[in-house]
Amino acid sequence: MRIECDNELRNRLTYHTTLFSYLYENDITLSPHLSKMDPTALVIWETAGLANRLHSLINALYIQETTGRVVYSCWPLNDQLTVPVSKLFEHPLPLLSEELVRTLPQAPLNDIPNLLTYLQNTPGNVSLHYPLVLPQVPSAFIRKTLKAIKWHPSILELAEEERVKYNITSEMSGIHARGTDVMGLTELRVRVKEAVSHLLLTTTERIFICSDELELLEKPLNERVVMIPRLNRYVTKGMIQAVVDLLLLSSTNIRYYSPMSTYSWVAIALSEREVELIPRGQRDGALREL
């Protein structure tokens, strides 16, 4: 179960240095399999869109493995992600309610040159808010973590239906074009058409295009090009479709990606492409060949 933080509890918390100290001292149960909260626990506040939350989760698990500290997560719903995690995948960390986490001191991430060292040497509890980025996480750990995610059965079922319907295969060339990476829809269309033209000339593969831009293509560019009709990602059905698209994209031979997009980053990590995974904050540019 989750612990909700009412006004009485919040007032009592003011007499304790950290929220988890209070929980630990009073033997408050967080979930059925935990009898006590670890007094040195960390909380990862996963916000923003799905791909960025997955990025934070990877870093959270890496922190847990390298520092030995217990890590919990918070998955608030907002305008960027309106779907509970339970409808997307089985979260590997215990979840805390948003109200509880709001009472926890935050780590000053911008002032920490080496976050892992800070966490190893800092006692007590702390809340780590997005963006949580550790540039030293090995690519092998990133891939292992993402591929271990247990997606909701309904998502896997829909992905398989669309894989069959559109004949998505590992031999297809994949393109992910994020709309916000360029100056407007017109420029994005130009760049995508250039990428498609290049692939049509240099390969015999079919091409799968994935994008958050609903009006990317007015009409199919070529019979070899597949683009599944898009839904608004800010509603539940649209977010489910975005996850399905992510899984389908990762099953292709990704040839073009959006460097600033964590969605691209996650798709590449889930794929069989053996390339270096550049951390967020060190990526730049618009649509680029992989």
C-alpha positions as a LaTeX table, in Angstrom:
\begin{tabular}{lrrr}
\hline
Residue & $x$ (\AA) & $y$ (\AA) & $z$ (\AA) \\
\hline
Met1 & 0.00 & 0.00 & 0.00 \\
Arg2 & 0.99 & 3.65 & $-0.26$ \\
Ile3 & 1.22 & 6.02 & 2.67 \\
Glu4 & $-0.70$ & 9.23 & 2.23 \\
Cys5 & 0.55 & 12.30 & 4.06 \\
Asp6 & $-2.37$ & 14.13 & 5.77 \\
Asn7 & $-2.08$ & 17.47 & 7.56 \\
Glu8 & $-1.58$ & 15.87 & 10.97 \\
Leu9 & 1.26 & 13.71 & 9.75 \\
Arg10 & 2.82 & 16.64 & 7.89 \\
Asn11 & 2.77 & 18.76 & 11.07 \\
Arg12 & 4.37 & 15.98 & 13.08 \\
Leu13 & 7.07 & 15.58 & 10.46 \\
Thr14 & 8.34 & 19.09 & 11.18 \\
Tyr15 & 9.85 & 17.72 & 14.40 \\
His16 & 12.01 & 15.22 & 12.54 \\
Thr17 & 15.08 & 15.92 & 10.47 \\
Thr18 & 13.91 & 13.64 & 7.65 \\
Leu19 & 10.72 & 11.95 & 6.65 \\
Phe20 & 12.26 & 8.53 & 6.59 \\
Ser21 & 13.69 & 8.91 & 10.09 \\
Tyr22 & 10.11 & 9.41 & 11.25 \\
Leu23 & 8.86 & 6.39 & 9.35 \\
Tyr24 & 11.71 & 4.25 & 10.59 \\
Glu25 & 11.37 & 5.28 & 14.24 \\
Asn26 & 7.63 & 4.66 & 14.21 \\
Asp27 & 7.82 & 1.38 & 12.29 \\
Ile28 & 5.37 & 2.59 & 9.63 \\
Thr29 & 4.91 & 0.04 & 6.86 \\
Leu30 & 5.49 & 1.34 & 3.33 \\
Ser31 & 4.43 & $-1.73$ & 1.38 \\
Pro32 & 3.49 & $-5.35$ & 2.18 \\
His33 & 7.06 & $-6.60$ & 1.79 \\
Leu34 & 8.75 & $-3.84$ & 3.81 \\
Ser35 & 8.41 & $-3.61$ & 7.59 \\
Lys36 & 10.61 & $-0.55$ & 8.00 \\
Met37 & 11.90 & 2.30 & 5.91 \\
Asp38 & 15.64 & 2.41 & 5.60 \\
Pro39 & 16.81 & 5.61 & 7.35 \\
Thr40 & 19.36 & 6.27 & 4.58 \\
Ala41 & 16.94 & 5.72 & 1.71 \\
Leu42 & 16.84 & 7.84 & $-1.43$ \\
Val43 & 13.78 & 8.82 & $-3.43$ \\
Ile44 & 13.84 & 9.36 & $-7.19$ \\
Trp45 & 11.17 & 11.82 & $-8.27$ \\
Glu46 & 10.33 & 10.65 & $-11.79$ \\
Thr47 & 8.72 & 13.47 & $-13.75$ \\
Ala48 & 8.59 & 14.67 & $-17.38$ \\
Gly49 & 7.75 & 12.23 & $-20.20$ \\
Leu50 & 8.07 & 8.47 & $-20.30$ \\
Ala51 & 11.57 & 8.25 & $-21.82$ \\
Asn52 & 13.01 & 10.74 & $-19.33$ \\
Arg53 & 11.43 & 8.80 & $-16.48$ \\
Leu54 & 13.02 & 5.62 & $-17.77$ \\
His55 & 16.34 & 7.48 & $-17.86$ \\
Ser56 & 15.90 & 8.51 & $-14.22$ \\
Leu57 & 14.98 & 4.93 & $-13.30$ \\
Ile58 & 18.18 & 3.61 & $-14.87$ \\
Asn59 & 20.24 & 6.07 & $-12.86$ \\
Ala60 & 18.31 & 5.25 & $-9.69$ \\
Leu61 & 19.07 & 1.55 & $-10.05$ \\
Tyr62 & 22.71 & 2.34 & $-10.78$ \\
Ile63 & 22.90 & 4.47 & $-7.62$ \\
Gln64 & 21.38 & 1.63 & $-5.63$ \\
Glu65 & 23.87 & $-0.87$ & $-7.02$ \\
Thr66 & 26.98 & 1.30 & $-6.62$ \\
Thr67 & 26.27 & 3.03 & $-3.29$ \\
Gly68 & 24.34 & 0.33 & $-1.47$ \\
Arg69 & 21.61 & 2.80 & $-0.50$ \\
Val70 & 17.97 & 1.75 & $-0.70$ \\
Val71 & 16.11 & 3.64 & $-3.44$ \\
Tyr72 & 12.40 & 4.41 & $-3.73$ \\
Ser73 & 10.52 & 6.12 & $-6.52$ \\
Cys74 & 7.68 & 8.58 & $-6.99$ \\
Trp75 & 5.65 & 8.54 & $-10.23$ \\
Pro76 & 3.42 & 11.65 & $-10.25$ \\
Leu77 & 0.90 & 12.16 & $-13.03$ \\
Asn78 & 1.18 & 15.46 & $-14.90$ \\
Asp79 & 0.52 & 17.05 & $-18.28$ \\
Gln80 & 3.50 & 15.20 & $-19.79$ \\
Leu81 & 2.46 & 11.75 & $-18.63$ \\
Thr82 & $-1.14$ & 11.00 & $-17.66$ \\
Val83 & $-0.82$ & 7.23 & $-17.33$ \\
Pro84 & $-0.10$ & 5.42 & $-14.03$ \\
Val85 & 3.03 & 3.31 & $-14.17$ \\
Ser86 & 0.93 & 0.20 & $-13.38$ \\
Lys87 & $-0.63$ & 0.47 & $-16.86$ \\
Leu88 & 2.79 & 0.71 & $-18.53$ \\
Phe89 & 5.22 & $-1.65$ & $-16.82$ \\
Glu90 & 6.12 & $-3.32$ & $-13.56$ \\
His91 & 8.18 & $-0.73$ & $-11.68$ \\
Pro92 & 11.25 & $-2.37$ & $-10.08$ \\
Leu93 & 11.34 & 0.07 & $-7.14$ \\
Pro94 & 8.85 & 0.58 & $-4.28$ \\
Leu95 & 6.64 & 3.61 & $-4.95$ \\
Leu96 & 5.90 & 6.49 & $-2.60$ \\
Ser97 & 2.99 & 8.91 & $-2.86$ \\
Glu98 & 3.67 & 12.37 & $-4.24$ \\
Glu99 & 2.56 & 14.10 & $-1.05$ \\
Leu100 & 5.04 & 12.15 & 1.02 \\
Val101 & 7.96 & 12.93 & $-1.24$ \\
Arg102 & 7.20 & 16.65 & $-1.26$ \\
Thr103 & 8.21 & 16.76 & 2.42 \\
Leu104 & 11.64 & 15.28 & 1.77 \\
Pro105 & 14.77 & 17.48 & 1.42 \\
Gln106 & 16.10 & 17.68 & $-2.14$ \\
Ala107 & 19.70 & 17.13 & $-3.12$ \\
Pro108 & 21.23 & 20.26 & $-4.70$ \\
Leu109 & 22.04 & 18.44 & $-7.94$ \\
Asn110 & 23.39 & 21.51 & $-9.73$ \\
Asp111 & 26.01 & 21.98 & $-7.01$ \\
Ile112 & 27.25 & 18.38 & $-6.92$ \\
Pro113 & 30.21 & 17.70 & $-9.25$ \\
Asn114 & 30.16 & 13.97 & $-8.45$ \\
Leu115 & 26.73 & 12.77 & $-7.38$ \\
Leu116 & 27.82 & 9.22 & $-6.55$ \\
Thr117 & 30.54 & 10.47 & $-4.21$ \\
Tyr118 & 28.03 & 12.81 & $-2.59$ \\
Leu119 & 25.56 & 10.00 & $-2.01$ \\
Gln120 & 28.22 & 7.66 & $-0.67$ \\
Asn121 & 29.38 & 10.24 & 1.86 \\
Thr122 & 26.12 & 11.94 & 2.83 \\
Pro123 & 24.10 & 10.32 & 5.64 \\
Gly124 & 20.33 & 10.57 & 5.96 \\
Asn125 & 17.60 & 10.80 & 3.37 \\
Val126 & 17.46 & 12.87 & 0.24 \\
Ser127 & 15.13 & 13.34 & $-2.71$ \\
Leu128 & 16.61 & 13.44 & $-6.21$ \\
His129 & 14.49 & 15.28 & $-8.73$ \\
Tyr130 & 14.59 & 15.14 & $-12.53$ \\
Pro131 & 16.79 & 15.54 & $-14.41$ \\
Leu132 & 18.75 & 12.77 & $-12.75$ \\
Val133 & 21.76 & 12.19 & $-14.99$ \\
Leu134 & 24.87 & 10.17 & $-14.22$ \\
Pro135 & 27.28 & 10.36 & $-17.17$ \\
Gln136 & 29.32 & 7.44 & $-15.84$ \\
Val137 & 26.58 & 4.79 & $-16.13$ \\
Pro138 & 27.99 & 2.06 & $-18.44$ \\
Ser139 & 26.12 & 1.34 & $-21.66$ \\
Ala140 & 25.93 & $-2.35$ & $-20.70$ \\
Phe141 & 24.07 & $-1.46$ & $-17.49$ \\
Ile142 & 21.68 & 0.81 & $-19.39$ \\
Arg143 & 20.83 & $-1.90$ & $-21.91$ \\
Lys144 & 20.49 & $-4.61$ & $-19.27$ \\
Thr145 & 18.13 & $-2.45$ & $-17.20$ \\
Leu146 & 15.90 & $-1.43$ & $-20.11$ \\
Lys147 & 15.67 & $-4.93$ & $-21.53$ \\
Ala148 & 14.65 & $-6.26$ & $-18.10$ \\
Ile149 & 11.55 & $-4.04$ & $-17.98$ \\
Lys150 & 8.35 & $-6.07$ & $-17.72$ \\
Trp151 & 5.91 & $-4.19$ & $-19.95$ \\
His152 & 2.20 & $-4.47$ & $-19.32$ \\
Pro153 & 0.71 & $-7.47$ & $-21.18$ \\
Ser154 & $-1.77$ & $-5.23$ & $-23.04$ \\
Ile155 & 1.11 & $-3.16$ & $-24.44$ \\
Leu156 & 3.00 & $-6.25$ & $-25.59$ \\
Glu157 & $-0.19$ & $-7.59$ & $-27.17$ \\
Leu158 & $-0.85$ & $-4.36$ & $-29.07$ \\
Ala159 & 2.79 & $-4.16$ & $-30.17$ \\
Glu160 & 2.58 & $-7.68$ & $-31.58$ \\
Glu161 & $-0.67$ & $-6.87$ & $-33.40$ \\
Glu162 & 0.88 & $-3.84$ & $-35.06$ \\
Arg163 & 4.12 & $-5.67$ & $-35.79$ \\
Val164 & 2.12 & $-8.20$ & $-37.78$ \\
Lys165 & $-0.25$ & $-5.66$ & $-39.34$ \\
Tyr166 & 2.54 & $-3.44$ & $-40.66$ \\
Asn167 & 5.11 & $-6.22$ & $-41.09$ \\
Ile168 & 7.70 & $-4.51$ & $-38.86$ \\
Thr169 & 10.95 & $-6.51$ & $-39.00$ \\
Ser170 & 14.54 & $-6.21$ & $-37.84$ \\
Glu171 & 15.61 & $-5.73$ & $-41.46$ \\
Met172 & 13.68 & $-2.44$ & $-41.74$ \\
Ser173 & 15.50 & 0.88 & $-41.42$ \\
Gly174 & 14.19 & 2.89 & $-38.48$ \\
Ile175 & 13.84 & 6.68 & $-38.21$ \\
His176 & 12.86 & 8.64 & $-35.12$ \\
Ala177 & 12.16 & 12.32 & $-35.77$ \\
Arg178 & 11.21 & 14.48 & $-32.79$ \\
Gly179 & 9.24 & 17.56 & $-33.77$ \\
Thr180 & 10.78 & 19.94 & $-31.23$ \\
Asp181 & 14.33 & 19.34 & $-32.46$ \\
Val182 & 13.89 & 21.56 & $-35.51$ \\
Met183 & 12.40 & 24.95 & $-36.31$ \\
Gly184 & 8.87 & 23.97 & $-37.24$ \\
Leu185 & 7.00 & 21.25 & $-39.11$ \\
Thr186 & 8.21 & 22.39 & $-42.54$ \\
Glu187 & 11.88 & 21.91 & $-41.66$ \\
Leu188 & 11.16 & 18.55 & $-40.01$ \\
Arg189 & 9.42 & 17.33 & $-43.15$ \\
Val190 & 12.39 & 18.40 & $-45.26$ \\
Arg191 & 14.86 & 16.56 & $-43.02$ \\
Val192 & 12.77 & 13.40 & $-42.89$ \\
Lys193 & 12.34 & 13.39 & $-46.67$ \\
Glu194 & 16.11 & 13.78 & $-47.09$ \\
Ala195 & 16.72 & 10.83 & $-44.75$ \\
Val196 & 14.12 & 8.69 & $-46.53$ \\
Ser197 & 15.53 & 9.59 & $-49.97$ \\
His198 & 19.01 & 8.60 & $-48.82$ \\
Leu199 & 17.79 & 5.23 & $-47.52$ \\
Leu200 & 15.74 & 4.54 & $-50.63$ \\
Leu201 & 18.81 & 5.13 & $-52.78$ \\
Thr202 & 21.35 & 3.27 & $-50.66$ \\
Thr203 & 19.35 & 0.31 & $-49.32$ \\
Thr204 & 16.59 & $-2.06$ & $-50.39$ \\
Glu205 & 15.08 & $-2.13$ & $-46.91$ \\
Arg206 & 11.62 & $-0.93$ & $-45.98$ \\
Ile207 & 11.57 & 2.12 & $-43.69$ \\
Phe208 & 9.70 & 2.63 & $-40.41$ \\
Ile209 & 9.20 & 6.26 & $-39.32$ \\
Cys210 & 8.38 & 7.10 & $-35.71$ \\
Ser211 & 7.58 & 10.66 & $-34.64$ \\
Asp212 & 5.63 & 12.65 & $-32.03$ \\
Glu213 & 4.58 & 15.07 & $-34.79$ \\
Leu214 & 1.01 & 14.13 & $-35.72$ \\
Glu215 & 1.12 & 15.83 & $-39.13$ \\
Leu216 & 4.63 & 14.87 & $-40.19$ \\
Leu217 & 3.66 & 13.38 & $-43.55$ \\
Glu218 & 0.70 & 14.56 & $-45.63$ \\
Lys219 & 0.90 & 11.34 & $-47.66$ \\
Pro220 & 3.16 & 8.26 & $-47.84$ \\
Leu221 & 6.57 & 9.08 & $-49.33$ \\
Asn222 & 7.01 & 5.67 & $-50.95$ \\
Glu223 & 5.47 & 2.22 & $-50.82$ \\
Arg224 & 8.51 & 1.09 & $-48.84$ \\
Val225 & 7.78 & 3.62 & $-46.08$ \\
Val226 & 5.66 & 2.69 & $-43.04$ \\
Met227 & 4.32 & 5.26 & $-40.58$ \\
Ile228 & 1.66 & 4.15 & $-38.11$ \\
Pro229 & $-1.14$ & 6.72 & $-37.62$ \\
Arg230 & $-0.32$ & 8.84 & $-34.58$ \\
Leu231 & $-2.44$ & 9.69 & $-31.56$ \\
Asn232 & $-2.08$ & 12.62 & $-29.17$ \\
Arg233 & 0.50 & 11.51 & $-26.60$ \\
Tyr234 & $-1.04$ & 13.65 & $-23.87$ \\
Val235 & $-4.00$ & 11.28 & $-23.50$ \\
Thr236 & $-3.92$ & 7.69 & $-22.26$ \\
Lys237 & $-4.42$ & 5.98 & $-25.64$ \\
Gly238 & $-1.77$ & 8.20 & $-27.19$ \\
Met239 & 0.78 & 7.36 & $-24.49$ \\
Ile240 & 0.10 & 3.64 & $-24.87$ \\
Gln241 & 0.64 & 4.05 & $-28.62$ \\
Ala242 & 3.91 & 5.90 & $-27.95$ \\
Val243 & 5.18 & 2.95 & $-25.90$ \\
Val244 & 4.15 & 0.53 & $-28.66$ \\
Asp245 & 5.94 & 2.73 & $-31.22$ \\
Leu246 & 9.04 & 2.70 & $-29.01$ \\
Leu247 & 9.10 & $-1.09$ & $-28.89$ \\
Leu248 & 8.52 & $-1.35$ & $-32.65$ \\
Leu249 & 11.21 & 1.23 & $-33.41$ \\
Ser250 & 13.71 & $-0.59$ & $-31.20$ \\
Ser251 & 13.08 & $-3.80$ & $-33.15$ \\
Thr252 & 14.21 & $-2.18$ & $-36.42$ \\
Asn253 & 17.67 & $-1.31$ & $-37.69$ \\
Ile254 & 17.64 & 2.30 & $-36.44$ \\
Arg255 & 19.41 & 4.48 & $-39.00$ \\
Tyr256 & 18.32 & 8.04 & $-38.11$ \\
Tyr257 & 17.58 & 9.45 & $-34.68$ \\
Ser258 & 17.02 & 12.73 & $-32.83$ \\
Pro259 & 20.13 & 13.34 & $-30.67$ \\
Met260 & 18.34 & 15.55 & $-28.13$ \\
Ser261 & 15.52 & 13.06 & $-27.64$ \\
Thr262 & 15.66 & 10.61 & $-24.74$ \\
Tyr263 & 13.00 & 8.63 & $-26.63$ \\
Ser264 & 15.58 & 8.04 & $-29.38$ \\
Trp265 & 18.17 & 7.20 & $-26.73$ \\
Val266 & 15.93 & 4.58 & $-25.11$ \\
Ala267 & 14.97 & 3.05 & $-28.47$ \\
Ile268 & 18.64 & 2.67 & $-29.43$ \\
Ala269 & 19.45 & 1.14 & $-26.03$ \\
Leu270 & 16.60 & $-1.37$ & $-26.46$ \\
Ser271 & 17.73 & $-2.23$ & $-29.99$ \\
Glu272 & 20.53 & $-4.47$ & $-31.17$ \\
Arg273 & 22.61 & $-1.51$ & $-32.37$ \\
Glu274 & 25.96 & $-1.64$ & $-30.57$ \\
Val275 & 26.67 & 2.09 & $-30.29$ \\
Glu276 & 27.85 & 4.31 & $-27.47$ \\
Leu277 & 24.95 & 5.73 & $-25.47$ \\
Ile278 & 25.72 & 9.41 & $-25.02$ \\
Pro279 & 24.25 & 10.81 & $-21.76$ \\
Arg280 & 21.62 & 13.51 & $-21.72$ \\
Gly281 & 23.26 & 16.93 & $-21.59$ \\
Gln282 & 26.04 & 15.82 & $-23.94$ \\
Arg283 & 23.80 & 15.34 & $-26.99$ \\
Asp284 & 22.92 & 18.02 & $-29.50$ \\
Gly285 & 21.67 & 18.57 & $-33.04$ \\
Ala286 & 18.57 & 17.56 & $-34.98$ \\
Leu287 & 17.84 & 14.45 & $-37.09$ \\
Arg288 & 21.14 & 12.60 & $-37.54$ \\
Glu289 & 22.32 & 9.37 & $-39.12$ \\
Leu290 & 23.37 & 6.69 & $-36.65$ \\
\hline
\end{tabular}
